[in-house]
């Protein structure tokens, strides 16, 4: 069995001071609270900068970085504009958007030149080299590492300068240019040695040992790594020692020194358990599993195989919890920013209304004066005033409608999302308790429930975003050729677990192998997703929900049927309008936003179609969507009836 233990090639990030092996949640909460209360632009930008580097979620980091850029532009602050683009470049590289990352870093570089920030410029070059490394453009990476050295050699701190040599050495190592790599690693080692940085010296020796191993000098390689381990013991670096001892065990296993590999792997495993290094526990168990398989000790191999799978599942669950915490932080910060923006907008509106009222009063006084002086124009002026009054009344009604929509939006956020988010918070506490008590069976049940809750929250957020975009006329309508069978299968697969949880029979019926139309993919998927969600939500356990696709003359007809609770006649009259108290509990107490059917109606119109509803209380409901003839392609292939059962 091949060992899947990560080789420890040391790459230093320029922002290493901003990261740690585990995130400090208390620190994140403190930064979030500070952001909600601070008004000073510099303190606010510094808080956003810290969040961008500590949040651990690329999308959230990009959001905070863009906030820095926006605040700096508003205040014409070039210092924070430079830092904002630097943070944005780092965040985009973490997400894998390398071209956009480099573009942002070049903007930061130009701002460094304007600000006469030589050190900042050198760090930008170093980070650009790192992005080119991730993009596997090693030639450009080396060019920018060299620029970083030339720009800041006499001004950079020793850690950053050593990091440049290490990164360059690692590039040569990946290209198997071992002699060049050793030269750069020795340069880095000299810098650490001069500054008495034992940890840096140890990591350099480890990388040099890796090169000697690749060159076939196994004994020399083992000697270098063992010296590195002794250095780490001197400074009591438990984490580094654990990683490197497993690194040594991996090489010994590959060299078939099974007894030595077993000794070092067991030592690394014991240290990882003692100090709670879960990834290293997993890596050690993988090495021990491979060793015991090679030495035919299958009972022990089975033991470590089980440990490996348990640890791997635990790490995946921890990553999911962390992502949810990051999303919660981003949501709360963006909500606070939205409140600030709303207050600013309301002040502007109040000022505009005041000026408008004063202007109207002046106009009215002028009109009265003219009426008194000119009786001939009296009738015309009276008609003009009447028209203006009617226009103001129309505008008043529109403003009232917009205000009601805004109230509905905030009501949705404050009530309908609070429950799932609160449930996730409680679930994270349960996960922590079960991890501490090692009750993995309960942990499995909790994580299953958590996955279902996350899907619900994601569905709610998707609907909120699409509804908000449609209200602001920002939804991108992009019609394209679509194969409906494939699209419908993709959407229905999302609802398999939801239907299974209620023992609902979910079916898709179509008599065509292929059915092509021209429509907007995102809006059409939203239509089908919301109709299926409502059907399952309002269908009793062991009920039936089906989606049928047929061709009727020159129209595509999509029908969603259920045998659920049905819709009362009074609700059918205003079914597609957003109302303050329209949201209804499902048959299993599922809670909705009350905007799903409004989205369906708007997106059907966007695709130039029609929607009809037939329903009887206690018997069920049918939604029928027709897409017009001009968007139907004639090359759909008739076939025998296809009945796809999902449950």
For each residue, the residues with C-beta under 8 A, 3 or more apart:
1: 289 290 293 294
2: 290
3: 250 253 254 286 287 290
4: 286
5: 246 247 249 250 283 286 287
6: 283
7: 210 247 250
8: 206 207 210 243 244 247
9: 170 173 174 207 210
10: 166 170 203 204 206 207
11: 130 133 166 167 170
12: 16 159 162 163 166 167
13: 16 19 130 163
14: 123 126 127 130 160 163
15: 18 19 53 90
16: 12 13 19 159 163
17:
18: 15 50 53 54
19: 13 15 16 53 54
20: 23 24
21: 239
22:
23: 20 27 28 54 56 322
24: 20 27 28 54
25: 28 29 325
26: 29 30
27: 23 24 30 31 54
28: 23 24 25 31 32 51 54 55 325 329
29: 25 26 32 33
30: 26 27 33 34
31: 27 28 34 35 47 50 51 54
32: 28 29 35 36 51 329 332 333
33: 29 30 36 37
34: 30 31 37 38 43 47
35: 31 32 38 44 47 48 51 333 336
36: 32 33 332 333 336
37: 33 34
38: 34 35 43 44 47
39: 44
40: 43 44
41: 44 45 71 75 77 80
42: 45 46 77 80
43: 34 38 40 46 47
44: 35 38 39 40 41 47 48 71
45: 41 42 48 49 68 71 72 77 80 83 84
46: 42 43 49 50
47: 31 34 35 38 43 44 50 51
48: 35 44 45 51 52 64 65 67 68 71
49: 45 46 52 53 64 68 83 84 87
50: 18 31 46 47 53 54
51: 28 31 32 35 47 48 54 55 60 61 64 329 333
52: 48 49 55 61 64 65 68 87 90 91
53: 15 18 19 49 50 61 87 90
54: 18 19 23 24 27 28 31 50 51
55: 28 51 52 60 61 64 326 329 330
56: 23 322 326
57: 60 61 322 323 326 327 330
58: 61 62 91 92 94 95
59: 62 63 95 330
60: 51 55 57 63 64 326 327 329 330
61: 51 52 53 55 57 58 64 65 87 90 91 94
62: 58 59 65 66 88 91 92 95
63: 59 60 66 67 330 333 334
64: 48 49 51 52 55 60 61 67 68 87 91 330 333
65: 48 52 61 62 68 69 84 85 87 88 90 91
66: 62 63 69 70 84 88
67: 48 63 64 70 71 337
68: 45 48 49 52 64 65 71 72 80 83 84 87 88
69: 65 66 72 73 81 84 85 88
70: 66 67 73 74
71: 41 44 45 48 67 68 74 75 77 80 84
72: 45 68 69 75 76 77 78 79 80 81 83 84
73: 69 70 76 81
74: 70 71
75: 41 71 72 80
76: 72 73
77: 41 42 45 71 72 80 81
78: 72 81 82 111 114 115
79: 72 82 83 115
80: 41 42 45 68 71 72 75 77 83 84
81: 69 72 73 77 78 84 85 111
82: 78 79 85 86 108 111 112 115 117 120
83: 45 49 68 72 79 80 86 87 108
84: 45 49 65 66 68 69 71 72 80 81 87 88
85: 65 69 81 82 88 89 104 105 107 108 111
86: 82 83 89 90 104 105 108 120 123 124 127
87: 49 52 53 61 64 65 68 83 84 90 91
88: 62 65 66 68 69 84 85 91 92 101 104
89: 85 86 92 93 101 102 103 104 105 108 124 127 128 131
90: 15 52 53 61 65 86 87 93 94 101 127
91: 52 58 61 62 64 65 87 88 94 95 101
92: 58 62 88 89 95 97 98 100 101 104
93: 89 90 96 97 98 101 127 130 131 134
94: 58 61 90 91
95: 58 59 62 91 92
96: 93 134
97: 92 93 100 101
98: 92 93 101 102 131 132 134 135
99: 102 103
100: 92 97 103 104
101: 88 89 90 91 92 93 97 98 104 105 131
102: 89 98 99 105 106 128 131 132
103: 89 99 100 106 107
104: 85 86 88 89 92 100 101 107 108
105: 85 86 89 101 102 108 109 124 127 128 131
106: 102 103 109 110 124 128
107: 85 103 104 110 111
108: 82 83 85 86 89 104 105 111 112 120 124
109: 105 106 112 113 121 124 125 128
110: 106 107 113 114
111: 78 81 82 85 107 108 114 115
112: 82 108 109 115 117 118 120 121 124
113: 109 110 116 117 121
114: 78 110 111
115: 78 79 82 111 112 120
116: 113
117: 82 112 113 120 121
118: 112 121 122 151 152 155
119: 122 123 152 155 156
120: 82 86 108 112 115 117 123 124
121: 109 112 113 117 118 124 125 151 152
122: 118 119 125 126 148 151 152 155 156 160
123: 14 86 119 120 126 127 148 152 156 160
124: 86 89 105 106 108 109 112 120 121 127 128
125: 109 121 122 128 129 144 145 147 148 151
126: 14 122 123 129 130 144 145 148 160 163 164 167
127: 14 86 89 90 93 105 123 124 130 131
128: 89 102 105 106 109 124 125 131 132 144
129: 125 126 132 133 140 141 142 143 144 145 147 148 164 167
130: 11 13 14 93 126 127 133 134 141 167
131: 89 93 98 101 102 105 127 128 134 135
132: 98 102 128 129 135 137 138 140 141 144
133: 11 129 130 136 137 138 141 167 170 171
134: 93 96 98 130 131
135: 98 131 132
136: 133
137: 132 133 140 141
138: 132 133 141 142 171 174 175
139: 142 143
140: 129 132 137 143 144
141: 129 130 132 133 137 138 144 145 167 171
142: 129 138 139 145 146 168 171
143: 129 139 140 146 147
144: 125 126 128 129 132 140 141 147 148
145: 125 126 129 141 142 148 149 164 167 168 171
146: 142 143 149 150 168
147: 125 129 143 144 150 151
148: 122 123 125 126 129 144 145 151 152 156 164
149: 145 146 152 153 161 164 165
150: 146 147 153
151: 118 121 122 125 147 148
152: 118 119 121 122 123 148 149 155 156 160 161
153: 149 150 156 161
154:
155: 118 119 122 152
156: 119 122 123 148 152 153 160 161 164
157: 160 161
158: 161 162 191 192 194 195 197
159: 12 16 162 163 197 200
160: 14 122 123 126 152 156 157 163 164
161: 149 152 153 156 157 158 164 165 191
162: 12 158 159 165 166 188 191 192 197 200
163: 12 13 14 16 126 159 160 166 167 188
164: 126 129 145 148 149 156 160 161 167 168
165: 149 161 162 168 169 184 185 187 188 191
166: 10 11 12 162 163 169 170 184 185 188 203 204 207
167: 11 12 126 129 130 133 141 145 163 164 170 171
168: 142 145 146 164 165 171 172 184
169: 165 166 172 173 180 181 182 183 184 185 187 188 207
170: 9 10 11 133 166 167 173 174 181 207
171: 133 138 141 142 145 167 168 174 175
172: 168 169 175 177 178 180 181 184
173: 9 169 170 176 177 178 181 207 210 211
174: 9 138 170 171
175: 138 171 172
176: 173 214
177: 172 173 180 181
178: 172 173 181 182 211 214 215
179: 182 183
180: 169 172 177 183 184
181: 169 170 172 173 177 178 184 185 207 211
182: 169 178 179 185 186 208 211
183: 169 179 180 186 187
184: 165 166 168 169 172 180 181 187 188
185: 165 166 169 181 182 188 189 204 207 208 211
186: 182 183 189 190 204 208
187: 165 169 183 184 190 191
188: 162 163 165 166 169 184 185 191 192 200 204
189: 185 186 192 193 200 201 204 205 208
190: 186 187 193 194
191: 158 161 162 165 187 188 194 195 200
192: 158 162 188 189 195 197 198 200 201 204
193: 189 190 196 197 201
194: 158 190 191
195: 158 191 192 200
196: 193
197: 158 159 162 192 193 200 201
198: 192 201 202 231 232 234 235
199: 202 203 231 232 235 237 240
200: 159 162 188 189 191 192 195 197 203 204
201: 189 192 193 197 198 204 205 228 231
202: 198 199 205 206 228 229 231 232 237 240 244
203: 10 166 199 200 206 207 228 240
204: 10 166 185 186 188 189 192 200 201 207 208
205: 189 201 202 208 209 224 225 227 228 231
206: 8 10 202 203 209 210 224 225 228 244 247
207: 8 9 10 166 169 170 173 181 185 203 204 210 211
208: 182 185 186 189 204 205 211 212 224
209: 205 206 212 213 220 221 222 223 224 225 228
210: 7 8 9 173 206 207 213 214 221 247
211: 173 178 181 182 185 207 208 214 215 221
212: 208 209 215 217 218 220 221 224
213: 209 210 216 217 218 221 251
214: 176 178 210 211
215: 178 211 212
216: 213
217: 212 213 220 221
218: 212 213 221 222 251 255
219: 222 223
220: 209 212 217 223 224
221: 209 210 211 212 213 217 218 224 225 251
222: 209 218 219 225 226 248 251 252
223: 209 219 220 226 227
224: 205 206 208 209 212 220 221 227 228
225: 205 206 209 221 222 228 229 244 247 248 251
226: 222 223 229 230 248
227: 205 223 224 230 231
228: 201 202 203 205 206 209 224 225 231 232 244
229: 202 225 226 232 233 241 244 245 248
230: 226 227 233 234
231: 198 199 201 202 205 227 228 234 235
232: 198 199 202 228 229 235 237 240 241 244
233: 229 230 236 237 241
234: 198 230 231
235: 198 199 231 232
236: 233
237: 199 202 232 233 240 241
238: 241 242 271 275
239: 21 242 243 275 277
240: 199 202 203 232 237 243 244
241: 229 232 233 237 238 244 245 271
242: 238 239 245 246 268 271 272 275 277 280
243: 8 239 240 246 247 280
244: 8 202 206 225 228 229 232 240 241 247 248
245: 229 241 242 248 249 264 267 268 271
246: 5 242 243 249 250 264 265 268 280 283 284 287
247: 5 7 8 206 210 225 243 244 250 251
248: 222 225 226 229 244 245 251 252 264
249: 5 245 246 252 253 260 261 262 264 265 268 284 287
250: 3 5 7 246 247 253 254 261 287
251: 213 218 221 222 225 247 248 254 255
252: 222 248 249 255 257 258 260 261 264
253: 3 249 250 256 257 258 261 265 287 290 291 294
254: 3 250 251
255: 218 251 252
256: 253 294
257: 252 253 260 261
258: 252 253 261 262 291 294 295
259: 262 263
260: 249 252 257 263 264
261: 249 250 252 253 257 258 264 265 287 291
262: 249 258 259 265 266 288 291
263: 259 260 266 267
264: 245 246 248 249 252 260 261 267 268
265: 246 249 253 261 262 268 269 284 287 288 291
266: 262 263 269 270 284 288
267: 245 263 264 270 271
268: 242 245 246 249 264 265 271 272 280 283 284 287
269: 265 266 272 273 280 281 284 285 288
270: 266 267 273 274
271: 238 241 242 245 267 268 274 275 277 280
272: 242 268 269 275 276 277 278 280 281 284
273: 269 270 276 281
274: 270 271
275: 238 239 242 271 272
276: 272 273
277: 239 242 271 272 280 281
278: 272 281 282 311 314 315 318
279: 282 283 315
280: 242 243 246 268 269 271 272 277 283 284
281: 269 272 273 277 278 284 285 307 311
282: 278 279 285 286 308 311 312 315
283: 5 6 246 268 279 280 286 287
284: 246 249 265 266 268 269 272 280 281 287 288
285: 269 281 282 288 289 304 305 307 308 311
286: 3 4 5 282 283 289 290 304 308
287: 3 5 246 249 250 253 261 265 268 283 284 290 291
288: 262 265 266 269 284 285 291 292 300 304
289: 1 285 286 292 293 301 304 305 308
290: 1 2 3 253 286 287 293 294
291: 253 258 261 262 265 287 288 294 295
292: 288 289 295 297 298 300 301 304
293: 1 289 290 296 298 301
294: 1 253 256 258 290 291
295: 258 291 292
296: 293
297: 292 300 301
298: 292 293 301 302
299: 302 303
300: 288 292 297 303 304
301: 289 292 293 297 298 304 305
302: 298 299 305 306
303: 299 300 306 307
304: 285 286 288 289 292 300 301 307 308
305: 285 289 301 302 308 309
306: 302 303 309 310
307: 281 285 303 304 310 311
308: 282 285 286 289 304 305 311 312
309: 305 306 312 313
310: 306 307 313 314 440
311: 278 281 282 285 307 308 314 315
312: 282 308 309 315 316
313: 309 310 316 317 444
314: 278 310 311 317 318 435 440 443
315: 278 279 282 311 312 318 319
316: 312 313 319 320
317: 313 314 320 321 431 443 447
318: 278 314 315 321 322
319: 315 316 322 323
320: 316 317 323 324 447 450 451 454
321: 317 318 324 325 428 431 450
322: 23 56 57 318 319 325 326
323: 57 319 320 326 327
324: 320 321 327 328 424 428 454
325: 25 28 321 322 328 329 428
326: 55 56 57 60 322 323 329 330
327: 57 60 323 324 330 331
328: 324 325 331 332 421 424 425
329: 28 32 51 55 60 325 326 332 333
330: 55 57 59 60 63 64 326 327 333 334
331: 327 328 334 335
332: 32 36 328 329 335 336
333: 32 35 36 51 63 64 329 330 336 337
334: 63 330 331 337 338
335: 331 332 338 339 413
336: 35 36 332 333 339 340
337: 67 333 334 340 341
338: 334 335 341 342
339: 335 336 342 343
340: 336 337 343 344
341: 337 338 344 345
342: 338 339 345 346
343: 339 340 346 347
344: 340 341 347 348
345: 341 342 348 349
346: 342 343 349 350
347: 343 344 350 351
348: 344 345 351 352
349: 345 346 352 353
350: 346 347 353 354
351: 347 348 354 355
352: 348 349 355 356
353: 349 350 356 357
354: 350 351 357 358
355: 351 352 358 359
356: 352 353 359 360
357: 353 354 360 361
358: 354 355 361 362
359: 355 356 362 363
360: 356 357 363 364
361: 357 358 364 365
362: 358 359 365 366
363: 359 360 366 367
364: 360 361 367 368 385
365: 361 362 368 369
366: 362 363 369 370
367: 363 364 370 371 381 384 385
368: 364 365 371 372
369: 365 366 372 373
370: 366 367 373 374 377 381
371: 367 368 374 375 377 378 381 382
372: 368 369
373: 369 370
374: 370 371 377 378
375: 371 378
376:
377: 370 371 374 380 381
378: 371 374 375 381 382
379: 382 383
380: 377 383 384
381: 367 370 371 377 378 384 385
382: 371 378 379 385 386
383: 379 380 386 387
384: 367 380 381 387 388
385: 364 367 381 382 388 389
386: 382 383 389 390
387: 383 384 390 391
388: 384 385 391 392
389: 385 386 392 393
390: 386 387 393 394
391: 387 388 394 395
392: 388 389 395 396
393: 389 390 396 397
394: 390 391 397 398
395: 391 392 398 399
396: 392 393 399 400
397: 393 394 400 401
398: 394 395 401 402
399: 395 396 402 403
400: 396 397 403 404
401: 397 398 404 405
402: 398 399 405 406
403: 399 400 406 407
404: 400 401 407 408 580
405: 401 402 408 409 471 578
406: 402 403 409 410
407: 403 404 410 411 580
408: 404 405 411 412 578 579 580 594 595
409: 405 406 412 413 468
410: 406 407 413 414
411: 407 408 414 415 580
412: 408 409 415 416 417 464 593 594 595
413: 335 409 410 416 417 464
414: 410 411 417 418
415: 411 412 418 419
416: 412 413 419 460 583 591 592 593 594
417: 412 413 414 420 421 457 460 461
418: 414 415 421 422
419: 415 416 422 423 591
420: 417 423 424 453 456 457 460
421: 328 417 418 424 425 457
422: 418 419 425 426
423: 419 420 426 427 453
424: 324 328 420 421 427 428 450 453 454 457
425: 328 421 422 428 429
426: 422 423 429 430
427: 423 424 430 431 446 449 450 453
428: 321 324 325 424 425 431 432
429: 425 426 432 433
430: 426 427 433 434 442 446
431: 317 321 427 428 434 435 443 446 447 450
432: 428 429 435 436
433: 429 430 436 437
434: 430 431 437 438 439 440 442 443 446
435: 314 431 432 438 443
436: 432 433
437: 433 434
438: 434 435
439: 434 442 443
440: 310 314 434 443 444
441: 444 445
442: 430 434 439 445 446
443: 314 317 431 434 435 439 440 446 447
444: 313 440 441 447 448
445: 441 442 448 449
446: 427 430 431 434 442 443 449 450
447: 317 320 431 443 444 450 451
448: 444 445 451 452
449: 427 445 446 452 453
450: 320 321 424 427 431 446 447 453 454
451: 320 447 448 454 455
452: 448 449 455 456 497 498 501
453: 420 423 424 427 449 450 456 457
454: 320 324 424 450 451 457 458
455: 451 452 458 459 494 497 498
456: 420 452 453 459 460 590
457: 417 420 421 424 453 454 460 461
458: 454 455 461 462
459: 455 456 462 463 529 533
460: 416 417 420 456 457 463 464 593
461: 417 457 458 464 465
462: 458 459 465 466 526 529
463: 459 460 466 467 526 530 593 595 596 599
464: 412 413 460 461 467 468 593 595
465: 461 462 468 469
466: 462 463 469 470 475 522 526 599
467: 463 464 470 471 595 598 599
468: 409 464 465 471 472
469: 465 466 472 474 475
470: 466 467 473 474 475 599 602 603
471: 405 467 468
472: 468 469
473: 470
474: 469 470
475: 466 469 470 523 606
476: 522
477: 520 523 606
478: 520 521 522
479: 518 519 520 607 631
480: 518 519 520 521
481: 516 517 518 633
482: 487 516 517 518 519 521 524
483: 486 487 514 515 516
484: 487 488 510 515 516 517 549 556
485: 488 489 510 512 513 514 515 549
486: 483 489 490
487: 482 483 484 490 491 521 524 525 528
488: 484 485 491 492 508 510 528 547 549
489: 485 486 492 493 508 644
490: 486 487 493 494 525
491: 487 488 494 495 525 528 529 532
492: 488 489 495 496 506 508 528 532 547 644 646
493: 489 490 496 646
494: 455 490 491 498 529
495: 491 492 498 499 506 532 533 536 646
496: 492 493 499 500 506 646 647
497: 452 455 500 501
498: 452 455 494 495 501 502 533 536
499: 495 496 502 504 505 506 536 545 646 647
500: 496 497 503 504 647
501: 452 497 498 588
502: 498 499 536 539 540 541 542 543 587 588
503: 500 541 542 647
504: 499 500 536 539 541 542 543 544 545 647
505: 499 542 543 544 545 645 647
506: 492 495 496 499 532 536 545 546 645 646 647
507: 544 545 546 547 643 644 645 646
508: 488 489 492 546 547 548 549 642 643 644 646
509: 546 547 548 549 641 642 643 644
510: 484 485 488 515 548 549 550 641 642 644
511: 550 638 639 640 641 642
512: 485 515 549 551 636 637 638 639 642
513: 485 637 639 642
514: 483 485 635 636 637
515: 483 484 485 510 512 549 551 556 636
516: 481 482 483 484 633 635 636
517: 481 482 484 556 627 631 632 633
518: 479 480 481 482 631 633
519: 479 480 482 523 524 607 627 631
520: 477 478 479 480 523 524 603 606 607
521: 478 480 482 487 524 525
522: 466 476 478 525 526
523: 475 477 519 520 526 527 603 606 607
524: 482 487 519 520 521 527 528 603 607
525: 487 490 491 521 522 528 529
526: 462 463 466 522 523 529 530 599 600 603
527: 523 524 530 531 599 600 603 604 625
528: 487 488 491 492 524 525 531 532 547 558 560
529: 459 462 491 494 525 526 532 533
530: 463 526 527 533 534 596 597 599 600
531: 527 528 534 535 547 560 600 623
532: 491 492 495 506 528 529 535 536 545 547 560
533: 459 495 498 529 530 536 537 592 596
534: 530 531 537 538 592 596 597
535: 531 532 538 539 545 560 561 562 564 621
536: 495 498 499 502 504 506 532 533 539 545 562
537: 533 534 586 587 590 592
538: 534 535 562 564 565 566 584 586 587 621
539: 502 504 535 536 543 544 545 562 563 564 565 587 620
540: 502 543 564 565 587
541: 502 503 504 587 588
542: 502 503 504 505
543: 502 504 505 539 540 562 563 564
544: 504 505 507 539 561 562 563
545: 499 504 505 506 507 532 535 536 539 560 561 562 564
546: 506 507 508 509 559 560 561 562
547: 488 492 507 508 509 528 531 532 558 559 560 561
548: 508 509 510 558 559 561
549: 484 485 488 508 509 510 512 515 556 557 558 559
550: 510 511 557 559
551: 512 515 555 556 557 632 636
552: 555 556 557 626
553: 629
554: 629 632
555: 551 552 626 627 628 629 632
556: 484 515 517 549 551 552 626 627 632
557: 549 550 551 552 624 625 626
558: 528 547 548 549 624 625 627
559: 546 547 548 549 550 622 623 624 625
560: 528 531 532 535 545 546 547 622 623
561: 535 544 545 546 547 548 620 621 622
562: 535 536 538 539 543 544 545 546 620 621
563: 539 543 544 619 620
564: 535 538 539 540 543 545 587 620 621
565: 538 539 540 587 617 618
566: 538 615 616 617 618 619 620 621
567: 571 572 575 613 615 617 621
568: 571 572 617
569: 572 573
570: 573
571: 567 568 574 575 582
572: 567 568 569 575 613 615
573: 569 570
574: 571 577 579 582
575: 567 571 572 597 613
576: 597 598 600 601 611
577: 574 582 598
578: 405 408 582 594 595 598
579: 408 574 582 594
580: 404 407 408 411
581:
582: 571 574 577 578 579 594
583: 416 591 592 593 594
584: 538 592
585: 589 590 591
586: 537 538 589 590 591 592
587: 502 537 538 539 540 541 564 565 590
588: 501 502 541
589: 585 586
590: 456 537 585 586 587
591: 416 419 583 585 586
592: 416 533 534 537 583 584 586 596
593: 412 416 460 463 464 583 596
594: 408 412 416 578 579 582 583 598
595: 408 412 463 464 467 578 598 599
596: 463 530 533 534 592 593 599 600
597: 530 534 575 576 600 601
598: 467 576 577 578 594 595 601 602
599: 463 466 467 470 526 527 530 595 596 602 603
600: 526 527 530 531 576 596 597 603 604 611 623
601: 576 597 598 604 605 611
602: 470 598 599 605 606
603: 470 520 523 524 526 527 599 600 606 607
604: 527 600 601 607 609 610 611 625
605: 601 602 608 609
606: 475 477 520 523 602 603
607: 479 519 520 523 524 603 604 627 631
608: 605 627 628 630 631
609: 604 605 625 626 627 628
610: 604 625 626
611: 576 600 601 604 623 624 625 626
612: 623 624
613: 567 572 575 621 622 623 624
614: 621 622 624
615: 566 567 572 620 621 622
616: 566 619 620
617: 565 566 567 568
618: 565 566
619: 563 566 616
620: 539 561 562 563 564 566 615 616
621: 535 538 561 562 564 566 567 613 614 615
622: 559 560 561 613 614 615
623: 531 559 560 600 611 612 613
624: 557 558 559 611 612 613 614
625: 527 557 558 559 604 609 610 611
626: 552 555 556 557 609 610 611
627: 517 519 555 556 558 607 608 609 631 632
628: 555 608 609 631 632
629: 553 554 555 632
630: 608
631: 479 517 518 519 607 608 627 628
632: 517 551 554 555 556 627 628 629
633: 481 516 517 518 636
634:
635: 514 516
636: 512 514 515 516 551 633
637: 512 513 514
638: 511 512
639: 511 512 513 642
640: 511
641: 509 510 511
642: 508 509 510 511 512 513 639
643: 507 508 509
644: 489 492 507 508 509 510
645: 505 506 507
646: 492 493 495 496 499 506 507 508
647: 496 499 500 503 504 505 506
